[in-house]
Amino acid sequence: MKVLLLGITGNVGSRLAPALIAHKHQVVAYVRPSSKNKIDPVLAKQLLAIHEGDATETDAIKHAILANDCSAVVNTAGLAAITPLSSSTGLPQIFAAVVAATVAAHQARGKDSPPIRLWMLSGATILDNPFKPGKQLGDSVPLFPEHRVNWKLIEKTNKEDVSWSLMCPSNMVPEPTPMSLEERRGNLVAGADKPPAWRRTWLDRIPVLGGFLGVAAQMAAYEIPLEGCADFLASDLEKGLNSEYIGHRVSLKVTARSS
């Protein structure tokens, strides 16, 4: 599969590109001119192409998709503001531009063409709370409000244009020790729209603050390795339009660590 990757020099993107290549995908990097020289030289030689542009430029992203006949797009660029009062890094603008470019690229190909597969990074606060129907984790821990805005935007896209998924981690950190692809696959469990293996805790019963404390305490247990997330995304893209995660928010949890 030809994949357009935005954010290749970041924490996720720099790990995702090698994972995509390991899974036999062809990678087209979309990067700001000022960041192009940050791509690892060895990795750069393995890329199908490198396009320079800003992640908020819809037309430029659309051109990169069409020029390389990409059937998938993955955006790892941008960081969400922690609170409504925090300074924004422009994630909503990046998110909207990537979605709009993907839709426009599909429409340029014609209505009979298959939808473009799209993975976007989001956050755990938009996951459903398994024990509070109609509520999300962010209702108890009101952080990263931009993720909810982005989710509402992508939900409105036409499924004939885009087959989307949102990766919604709590926190991601570098792998403490190197692991093989096989170990990573057996080390993570995934959940659609809600966190897998979520449990009730005694903190939930505390008056007033119980909801916040219970969710905040459990979120810490959903920290995942960056490399594991990268391999999950690359592996899922092998399924193409048959992925069970299309149209879903996806959560990952480490189930075991190798000794």
C-alpha positions in Angstrom: 0.0 0.0 0.0 1.3 3.5 -0.8 1.0 5.6 2.3 1.4 9.4 2.7 2.9 10.0 6.1 2.8 13.5 7.7 5.0 14.1 10.8 7.8 11.7 9.8 10.4 13.6 12.0 8.3 13.4 15.2 8.1 10.8 18.0 5.5 8.7 16.3 6.3 9.4 12.7 10.0 8.6 13.0 9.0 5.2 14.3 6.1 4.6 12.0 8.0 5.1 8.8 10.4 2.1 9.5 7.4 0.1 10.7 5.5 0.8 7.5 8.5 -0.3 5.4 8.9 -3.4 7.5 5.3 -4.3 6.6 6.0 -3.8 2.9 4.2 -0.5 2.5 5.6 2.2 0.2 6.1 5.5 2.2 5.7 9.0 0.8 6.9 11.6 3.4 5.2 15.0 3.6 7.4 17.3 5.6 8.1 21.0 6.2 11.1 22.3 4.3 12.8 23.2 7.5 12.5 19.7 8.8 13.5 17.7 5.7 17.1 17.5 6.8 16.0 15.8 10.1 14.9 12.7 8.3 17.4 9.9 9.0 19.6 9.5 5.8 19.3 5.7 5.8 15.5 6.0 6.1 15.3 8.7 3.5 16.8 6.3 0.9 13.9 3.8 1.6 11.1 6.3 1.0 9.2 6.3 -2.2 9.2 10.2 -2.3 9.5 13.2 -0.1 7.1 16.1 -0.5 7.8 19.5 1.1 4.9 21.5 2.4 3.0 22.8 5.5 0.6 20.4 7.2 -2.1 23.0 7.1 -1.9 23.3 3.2 -4.9 21.3 2.0 -4.0 21.7 -1.7 -0.4 20.6 -1.2 -1.4 17.5 0.8 -4.0 16.6 -1.9 -1.3 17.0 -4.6 1.0 14.6 -2.7 -1.7 12.0 -2.4 -2.6 12.2 -6.1 0.9 12.5 -7.5 2.0 9.3 -5.7 -1.3 7.4 -6.1 -1.5 6.9 -2.3 -4.3 4.7 -1.1 -3.7 5.6 2.6 -2.8 8.7 4.6 -1.5 8.7 8.2 -1.1 12.0 10.1 1.2 12.1 13.1 1.9 15.9 12.9 0.7 18.3 15.6 0.1 18.3 19.3 -3.1 19.0 21.2 -3.4 21.8 23.7 -3.8 20.4 27.2 -6.6 22.7 28.3 -8.8 25.3 26.7 -6.5 28.0 28.2 -3.3 26.4 26.8 -1.6 27.8 23.7 -2.6 25.8 20.7 0.0 24.3 18.4 -2.4 24.3 15.5 -3.6 20.7 15.7 -7.2 21.5 14.7 -6.0 23.3 11.6 -3.7 20.4 10.7 -6.4 17.9 11.4 -8.9 19.8 9.3 -6.5 20.3 6.4 -5.5 16.6 6.2 -9.2 15.4 6.3 -10.2 18.0 3.7 -7.2 17.0 1.5 -8.0 13.3 1.7 -11.7 13.9 0.8 -10.7 16.2 -2.1 -8.2 13.7 -3.4 -10.8 10.9 -3.4 -13.3 13.1 -5.2 -10.7 14.0 -7.8 -10.3 10.3 -8.5 -14.0 9.9 -9.1 -16.9 8.4 -7.1 -16.2 4.9 -8.4 -12.7 4.8 -6.8 -12.3 3.1 -3.4 -12.3 5.4 -0.3 -8.9 6.5 1.0 -7.8 4.8 4.2 -7.0 7.5 6.9 -5.4 7.1 10.3 -5.3 10.2 12.5 -3.8 10.6 16.0 -6.1 11.7 18.8 -6.3 11.0 22.5 -7.9 8.9 25.2 -10.2 11.6 26.4 -12.6 11.0 23.5 -13.0 7.3 24.3 -16.3 6.1 25.8 -16.4 5.4 29.5 -17.3 1.7 29.7 -19.3 2.2 33.0 -21.0 5.5 32.2 -23.2 5.2 29.1 -23.2 8.3 27.0 -20.1 9.7 28.7 -16.5 9.9 27.5 -13.4 9.7 29.7 -12.9 13.4 29.0 -16.1 14.2 30.8 -14.4 13.1 34.0 -10.9 14.4 33.1 -11.6 17.5 30.9 -8.2 17.7 29.2 -7.1 18.0 25.5 -10.5 19.4 24.3 -9.2 19.8 20.7 -9.5 16.0 20.3 -13.2 16.2 20.7 -13.5 18.9 18.1 -11.4 16.9 15.7 -13.5 13.7 16.3 -16.7 15.6 15.6 -15.2 16.9 12.4 -14.1 13.5 11.0 -17.4 11.9 12.0 -19.1 14.1 9.4 -17.0 12.9 6.5 -18.6 10.8 3.8 -17.7 7.1 4.2 -17.5 6.9 0.4 -14.6 9.3 0.4 -12.7 8.4 3.6 -12.3 5.2 5.7 -11.0 6.7 8.9 -9.8 5.6 12.2 -8.5 7.6 15.2 -5.7 6.3 17.4 -6.5 7.4 20.9 -3.6 6.7 23.3 -3.3 7.9 26.9 0.5 8.5 26.8 3.2 7.1 24.6 6.9 6.6 25.5 9.9 5.0 23.9 10.3 1.3 24.3 12.4 0.5 27.4 14.1 -2.4 25.7 14.1 -3.4 22.0 11.4 -5.9 21.0 10.8 -7.9 17.8 7.7 -7.3 15.7 6.2 -10.6 16.9 6.7 -9.6 20.6 5.0 -6.2 20.0 2.0 -7.8 18.4 1.5 -10.1 21.3 2.1 -7.4 23.8 -0.9 -5.1 23.0 -4.6 -5.5 23.2 -6.9 -3.1 21.3 -10.4 -1.8 21.9 -12.8 0.0 19.6 -14.4 3.2 20.9 -13.6 2.4 24.6 -10.4 1.3 26.5 -9.9 -2.4 26.7 -9.9 -4.1 30.1 -11.2 -1.0 31.9 -12.1 -1.7 35.5 -14.1 -0.1 38.3 -11.9 1.0 41.2 -12.6 2.1 44.8 -11.7 5.6 43.7 -15.0 5.8 41.7 -16.9 5.7 44.9 -15.4 8.9 46.4 -18.0 11.7 46.5 -17.6 14.6 44.0 -14.0 13.8 42.9 -14.4 10.0 42.4 -15.1 10.3 38.7 -11.9 12.3 38.1 -9.7 10.2 40.3 -10.9 6.9 39.0 -10.4 7.8 35.4 -7.1 9.6 36.0 -5.6 6.7 37.9 -6.6 4.2 35.2 -5.3 6.3 32.4 -1.8 5.8 33.7 -2.1 2.1 33.1 -2.7 2.8 29.4 0.7 4.1 28.6 2.0 2.4 25.5 5.4 2.2 23.7 5.7 4.4 20.6 7.1 1.5 18.7 4.1 -0.7 19.6 1.7 2.0 18.4 3.7 2.3 15.1 3.6 -1.4 14.5 -0.1 -1.6 15.2 -0.8 1.1 12.6 1.4 -0.5 10.0 -0.1 -3.9 10.6 -3.7 -2.6 10.4 -2.9 -0.9 7.1 -2.2 -4.3 5.6 -5.9 -5.0 6.0 -6.7 -2.1 3.7 -10.5 -1.4 3.6 -11.2 -4.6 5.5 -9.9 -3.3 8.8 -12.3 -3.8 11.7 -11.3 -0.4 13.1 -12.7 1.7 10.2 -15.0 4.4 11.7 -13.8 3.8 15.2 -11.7 5.4 17.9 -9.0 2.9 18.9 -7.3 2.4 22.3 -4.3 0.2 23.0 -3.1 -1.4 26.3 0.1 -3.3 27.1 -0.9 -6.8 28.3 2.5 -8.1 29.2 6.2 -7.2 29.0 8.9 -9.4 27.8 11.5 -10.4 30.4 
